[in-house]
Amino acid sequence: MTATEFKAHCLSLMERVRKTRKPVLITKRGRAVAQLVPPPEEHEKPWRTLRGSVSHMGDVISPVVSDEEIQALR
């Protein structure tokens, strides 16, 4: 595809690459100058990589040490 064609149809080409996941080679005067490629699969929904990585460990607001333990340390 020529650079002129790419400029005229850029948004529709990006959508086509997203759907088909097939790259598009862009040329200028017959020479390859760029390639429009889809992002790697893991970049489409990055929050999915976090699933299962967080665990609830209990009360995160209360002090770790009780008042009695603090008094004993004084």
Backbone bond lengths (Angstrom), bond angles and torsions (degrees), N, CA, C in turn:
res aa  C-N    CA-C-N  psi(-1)  N-CA   C-N-CA  omega(-1)  CA-C   N-CA-C  phi
1 M - - - 1.432 - - 1.520 107.98 -
2 T 1.312 116.76 137.48 1.461 120.16 -179.38 1.525 110.24 -80.18
3 A 1.332 115.60 159.62 1.464 121.05 179.00 1.528 110.45 -60.67
4 T 1.307 117.58 -36.38 1.463 121.53 179.11 1.527 110.62 -63.52
5 E 1.323 117.09 -44.14 1.462 121.06 177.49 1.526 110.55 -64.38
6 F 1.333 115.31 -40.65 1.458 119.33 179.53 1.526 110.78 -60.89
7 K 1.325 117.22 -45.93 1.462 120.81 179.58 1.529 111.51 -59.65
8 A 1.306 116.45 -39.06 1.461 120.58 -177.69 1.528 112.71 -72.52
9 H 1.333 117.59 -27.73 1.463 120.87 -173.30 1.526 112.96 -125.86
10 C 1.308 117.11 25.30 1.463 121.93 -172.45 1.528 113.19 -53.97
11 L 1.317 118.66 -53.10 1.467 121.02 -175.72 1.528 112.31 -63.70
12 S 1.326 116.55 -41.78 1.469 118.28 179.27 1.530 110.72 -68.72
13 L 1.334 117.75 -33.61 1.465 120.47 176.77 1.516 111.41 -66.59
14 M 1.329 117.18 -41.17 1.462 119.52 177.65 1.520 110.39 -60.72
15 E 1.296 117.56 -40.97 1.460 121.07 178.70 1.529 110.55 -65.67
16 R 1.326 116.80 -40.28 1.468 120.74 179.41 1.531 110.53 -63.68
17 V 1.332 116.97 -43.07 1.469 120.58 179.30 1.520 109.79 -65.27
18 R 1.331 117.29 -38.65 1.463 120.24 178.53 1.520 111.03 -62.12
19 K 1.326 116.82 -43.87 1.466 121.01 -177.42 1.525 112.79 -73.62
20 T 1.333 116.81 -46.46 1.464 120.38 -174.44 1.517 112.93 -87.91
21 R 1.345 117.01 -20.12 1.460 124.12 -176.99 1.526 112.04 60.76
22 K 1.355 116.54 24.76 1.463 121.87 177.31 1.524 108.49 -105.29
23 P 1.351 117.69 129.89 1.462 120.30 -178.71 1.526 112.48 -70.26
24 V 1.339 115.97 157.59 1.457 122.86 177.20 1.525 107.56 -121.94
25 L 1.337 117.30 126.61 1.453 122.71 178.45 1.526 108.39 -89.60
26 I 1.331 116.29 130.91 1.466 121.79 -178.35 1.523 107.74 -110.51
27 T 1.335 115.69 129.42 1.461 120.88 -176.93 1.522 110.77 -117.99
28 K 1.327 114.49 158.09 1.460 121.34 174.93 1.524 106.21 -137.62
29 R 1.302 115.18 117.84 1.468 121.80 -176.46 1.530 111.69 55.79
30 G 1.319 115.41 38.65 1.458 121.00 176.22 1.521 115.42 83.19
31 R 1.319 117.61 -1.29 1.469 120.77 179.91 1.522 109.69 -110.67
32 A 1.316 115.54 137.79 1.464 120.12 179.03 1.531 109.14 -66.70
33 V 1.346 115.73 129.16 1.472 120.28 179.66 1.522 112.26 -120.15
34 A 1.325 117.95 -23.02 1.459 120.59 -178.59 1.522 109.54 -161.12
35 Q 1.319 114.04 165.55 1.457 119.95 176.56 1.520 107.73 -139.97
36 L 1.314 116.29 128.88 1.462 122.46 176.73 1.523 107.13 -94.25
37 V 1.341 115.44 115.71 1.459 120.30 -177.30 1.522 109.80 -125.59
38 P 1.328 117.90 152.83 1.467 120.00 176.71 1.523 110.28 -72.91
39 P 1.315 117.61 154.29 1.465 119.36 177.16 1.528 110.03 -70.34
40 P 1.329 116.72 159.68 1.471 118.77 175.77 1.524 110.11 -59.68
41 E 1.308 116.31 152.34 1.467 122.17 -176.49 1.519 112.91 -51.73
42 E 1.343 118.40 -41.51 1.461 120.79 -175.26 1.523 112.49 -67.36
43 H 1.339 118.29 -17.40 1.458 120.23 -179.77 1.523 113.11 -85.58
44 E 1.302 117.16 -10.87 1.458 118.79 -178.71 1.523 112.04 -69.97
45 K 1.317 118.05 -40.97 1.462 121.57 179.17 1.529 107.94 -138.13
46 P 1.340 116.93 80.71 1.461 119.56 -173.22 1.522 114.43 -62.96
47 W 1.326 118.26 -25.26 1.459 119.54 -179.86 1.524 112.09 -67.05
48 R 1.306 117.73 -20.64 1.469 120.03 178.40 1.517 111.51 -66.22
49 T 1.327 117.52 -28.02 1.458 119.62 179.09 1.527 111.39 -71.13
50 L 1.324 117.76 -17.59 1.458 121.60 -179.97 1.527 113.11 -86.60
51 R 1.330 116.59 -13.80 1.456 120.24 -177.68 1.526 110.85 -56.48
52 G 1.340 115.32 126.66 1.453 121.21 178.67 1.520 114.11 85.06
53 S 1.323 118.19 0.25 1.464 119.82 -177.46 1.523 112.90 -92.78
54 V 1.331 117.97 -5.55 1.456 121.68 -179.16 1.521 108.23 -115.01
55 S 1.323 115.24 136.25 1.461 118.42 176.91 1.526 109.45 -131.35
56 H 1.310 115.99 146.18 1.460 123.18 179.64 1.516 107.89 -83.64
57 M 1.338 115.92 122.94 1.461 119.90 -175.69 1.522 112.59 -107.95
58 G 1.308 119.32 5.84 1.460 121.26 -179.72 1.513 111.54 119.33
59 D 1.328 115.97 -156.38 1.457 122.51 -177.04 1.531 109.91 -72.55
60 V 1.337 116.39 120.26 1.457 120.68 -179.41 1.530 112.04 -100.47
61 I 1.340 117.68 0.82 1.460 121.71 -177.13 1.525 111.54 -100.79
62 S 1.304 117.28 -41.82 1.464 121.32 -177.69 1.518 111.13 -67.04
63 P 1.359 117.07 153.17 1.465 119.98 177.25 1.530 111.22 -62.73
64 V 1.308 115.51 152.19 1.456 121.16 179.79 1.524 110.29 -74.46
65 V 1.309 116.85 -33.96 1.465 122.83 -177.76 1.530 108.63 -107.60
66 S 1.341 116.96 137.01 1.478 120.76 -179.72 1.530 110.26 -74.79
67 D 1.344 115.96 162.76 1.463 121.51 177.94 1.517 111.42 -59.73
68 E 1.335 117.38 -37.56 1.471 121.20 179.87 1.526 111.33 -63.13
69 E 1.338 115.65 -40.79 1.457 119.51 179.10 1.531 111.52 -67.61
70 I 1.310 116.38 -36.12 1.465 120.03 177.63 1.532 109.57 -65.27
71 Q 1.338 117.09 -43.93 1.470 121.24 178.81 1.527 110.94 -62.71
72 A 1.311 117.07 -38.05 1.461 120.73 -179.58 1.523 111.49 -66.96
73 L 1.325 117.28 -30.61 1.462 120.97 -179.21 1.534 112.48 -77.66
74 R 1.335 116.89 -16.61 1.484 119.74 -178.79 1.445 111.22 -79.07
